[in-house]
Amino acid sequence: MKAIALKNAGKDYRLELAEVAKPRPGKGEILIKVAAAGVNRADILQAEGVYPPPPGAPQTLGLEVSGHVAELGADAGNYQIGDAVCALLGGGGYAEYALAPMECVLPLPSSLDPIDAAALPEALFTAWTNIAETGRLKPGETLLVHGGASGIGVAAIQMFAALGHTVFATAGSDEKCRLCEALGARRAINYRNEDFVAITQEMTQGKGVDVVLDMVGGDYVQRNMTAAAVWGRIVNIAYQNGAKVALDLNPMLRKRLTLAATTLRARTVPEKGAIRDALAHAIWPLVAAGRIRPVVDGRFALGEAQAAHRRMASGDHAGKILLIPG
């Protein structure tokens, strides 16, 4: 089968189309004929040599796919050959076929495009576990999503607005802010010329926001504490503007804040399966009903993976970037 090979890992990495052996499913695994693979910033970090895959994961890039069941391992659940599915992966998505643990697979409703569905798994799993579980967002509470036009951001806005929460978001252009508001954000804040702390304080009548999802880091870490409500929870999933910062922790003490950080990729299959089960119960019916939809920035042929990475690295994208085999 054709897959993307990573060459010269580091700042000058290359992504090249190569011929590799097609994987075979083991116990509890499903082989998916890939219709599309989602591109994630973690893929760029892996290619740059700073985010290695966890032990046992494929070296091939790609953390999520959509497609159709091509082969079933033993004890792989109730799926049938040809079923339309999407899946979260430990790696291996940039290929014509990809292996997924049964616990990380979701069946596609007929209303969902089998290619665009690749935009959902990593974003939904990440948003749910960090906001609903780590962030403990409760009914009636407010949410601030940084990077609102990112793949994770557009999913988080839709998910929690659909569940009845007031959602705020930050984004880097007026056009991206309008997209966030069209997806359900009460107010999107252009961080280039607006102050998210002042605006969220004003919009919450001085209370602040209950949960912050942050992938920016840098000076946002301190500013999030100011924007947060008493007993607020701040969850970092990346530090794009830097992980080393000087902090005044007094606001954290005064407000009884929780500052957390998590990653998803290295979690065990059972842990990911528990997130899949929660999504199947709480979120997948909203996807089937069209209330949560994939937001796709662009589609690239599998052999154009390098160009897809350049698009993501530019920061100009809104929503997910997809790779299409064949």
Buried (B, 14 or more C-beta within 10 A) or exposed (E): BBBBBBEEBEEEBEBEBBEBEBBEBEEBBBBBBBBBBBBBBBBBEBBBEEBEBEEEBBEBBBBBBBBBBBBBBEEBEEBEEEBBBBBBBBBBBBBBBBBBBBBBBBBBBEEBBBBBBBBBBBBBBBBBBBBBBBBBBEEEBBBBBBBBBBBBBBBBBBBBBBBEBBBBBBBBBEEBBBBBBEBBBBBBBBBEEBEBBEBBBEBBEEBBBBBBBBBBBBEBBBBBBBBBBEEBBBBBBBBBBEEEEEEEEEBBEEBEBBBBBBBBBEBEBEEBBBBBEBBEEBBBEBBBEEBBBBBBBBBBEBBBBBBBBEBBEEEEBBBBBBBBBE
